[in-house]
Protein backbone atom coordinates (compact mmCIF):
# COMPACT_ATOMS: atom_id res chain seq x y z
CA UNK A 1 0.00 0.00 0.00
CA UNK A 2 2.78 2.45 0.92
CA UNK A 3 4.63 1.62 -2.28
CA UNK A 4 1.54 2.28 -4.44
CA UNK A 5 0.99 5.60 -2.72
CA UNK A 6 4.64 6.59 -3.21
CA UNK A 7 4.49 5.70 -6.91
CA UNK A 8 1.23 7.61 -7.37
CA UNK A 9 2.67 10.70 -5.64
CA UNK A 10 5.85 10.56 -7.74
CA UNK A 11 3.89 10.27 -10.97
CA UNK A 12 1.55 13.08 -9.95
CA UNK A 13 4.44 15.39 -9.10
CA UNK A 14 6.18 14.65 -12.39
CA UNK A 15 2.99 15.25 -14.36
CA UNK A 16 2.38 18.55 -12.57
CA UNK A 17 5.93 19.77 -13.19
CA UNK A 18 5.77 18.79 -16.83
CA UNK A 19 2.33 20.30 -17.36
CA UNK A 20 3.06 23.77 -16.02
CA UNK A 21 6.37 24.41 -17.81
CA UNK A 22 5.32 25.06 -21.36
CA UNK A 23 7.78 27.91 -21.97
CA UNK A 24 7.92 27.04 -25.68
CA UNK A 25 4.49 28.68 -25.89
CA UNK A 26 6.26 32.03 -25.46
CA UNK A 27 8.08 33.67 -28.36
CA UNK A 28 11.63 34.45 -27.18
CA UNK A 29 12.39 36.05 -30.57
CA UNK A 30 9.95 38.90 -29.90
CA UNK A 31 10.76 40.41 -26.51
CA UNK A 32 8.41 43.17 -25.35
CA UNK A 33 8.76 45.96 -22.83
CA UNK A 34 5.45 46.98 -21.30
CA UNK A 35 4.79 49.83 -18.88
CA UNK A 36 1.49 50.26 -17.13
CA UNK A 37 -0.57 50.10 -13.98
CA UNK A 38 -1.01 46.93 -11.95
CA UNK A 39 -4.75 46.35 -11.64
CA UNK A 40 -4.57 42.91 -10.00
CA UNK A 41 -1.89 40.60 -8.69
CA UNK A 42 -1.46 37.09 -7.38
CA UNK A 43 1.43 35.73 -5.38
CA UNK A 44 0.53 32.09 -5.87
CA UNK A 45 2.01 28.77 -6.97
CA UNK A 46 3.31 27.75 -9.37
CA UNK A 47 3.82 31.35 -10.58
CA UNK A 48 2.76 34.77 -9.50
CA UNK A 49 1.00 37.09 -11.92
CA UNK A 50 -0.13 40.65 -12.46
CA UNK A 51 -2.75 42.21 -14.66
CA UNK A 52 -0.94 45.16 -16.23
CA UNK A 53 -3.04 47.88 -17.86
CA UNK A 54 -1.09 49.55 -20.66
CA UNK A 55 -2.23 52.24 -23.11
CA UNK A 56 -3.92 49.74 -25.42
CA UNK A 57 -4.93 46.72 -23.33
CA UNK A 58 -4.61 44.78 -20.12
CA UNK A 59 -1.92 42.09 -20.14
CA UNK A 60 -1.81 38.93 -18.06
CA UNK A 61 1.84 38.81 -17.00
CA UNK A 62 3.20 35.50 -15.69
CA UNK A 63 5.88 36.04 -13.04
CA UNK A 64 8.27 33.73 -11.17
CA UNK A 65 7.31 31.41 -8.32
CA UNK A 66 6.72 33.34 -5.06
CA UNK A 67 9.78 31.80 -3.35
CA UNK A 68 12.06 33.11 -6.11
CA UNK A 69 10.46 36.56 -6.05
CA UNK A 70 10.91 36.72 -2.26
CA UNK A 71 14.55 35.61 -2.45
CA UNK A 72 15.27 38.24 -5.09
CA UNK A 73 13.66 41.04 -3.12
CA UNK A 74 10.23 41.33 -4.70
CA UNK A 75 7.71 40.96 -1.86
CA UNK A 76 3.99 40.54 -2.39
CA UNK A 77 3.35 44.13 -1.27
CA UNK A 78 5.39 45.49 -4.22
CA UNK A 79 2.77 44.12 -6.61
CA UNK A 80 -0.14 46.02 -5.08
CA UNK A 81 -2.93 47.22 -7.37
CA UNK A 82 -2.49 50.82 -8.44
CA UNK A 83 1.31 50.65 -8.69
CA UNK A 84 3.28 51.34 -11.86
CA UNK A 85 5.46 48.62 -13.35
CA UNK A 86 7.64 48.00 -16.38
CA UNK A 87 7.95 44.39 -17.49
CA UNK A 88 10.31 42.85 -20.04
CA UNK A 89 9.30 39.46 -21.34
CA UNK A 90 8.06 37.24 -24.12
CA UNK A 91 4.56 37.21 -25.58
CA UNK A 92 2.48 34.04 -25.69
CA UNK A 93 2.27 32.64 -29.21
CA UNK A 94 -1.51 32.16 -29.20
CA UNK A 95 -2.83 34.28 -26.31
CA UNK A 96 -2.57 37.86 -27.49
CA UNK A 97 -2.70 39.35 -24.01
CA UNK A 98 -0.26 37.12 -22.13
CA UNK A 99 3.42 37.75 -21.44
CA UNK A 100 6.03 35.68 -19.54
CA UNK A 101 8.14 38.15 -17.58
CA UNK A 102 11.91 37.98 -17.49
CA UNK A 103 12.27 41.06 -15.29
CA UNK A 104 10.05 43.60 -13.62
CA UNK A 105 10.82 47.14 -12.50
CA UNK A 106 8.80 48.76 -9.74
CA UNK A 107 9.77 52.14 -8.28
CA UNK A 108 13.29 52.13 -9.76
CA UNK A 109 14.01 48.59 -8.52
CA UNK A 110 14.49 45.92 -11.19
CA UNK A 111 14.08 42.27 -10.24
CA UNK A 112 15.35 39.48 -12.48
CA UNK A 113 12.76 36.72 -12.44
CA UNK A 114 14.46 33.91 -14.38
Secondary structure, DSSP 4 states (H G I P E B T S, - for coil): -HHHHHHHHHHHHHHHHHHH--GGGEEEEEEEEEEEEEEEEE--SS--EEEEE-SS-EEEEE---HHHHHHTT--GGGG-TT-EEEEEEEEESS-TTEEEEEEEEETTEEEE--
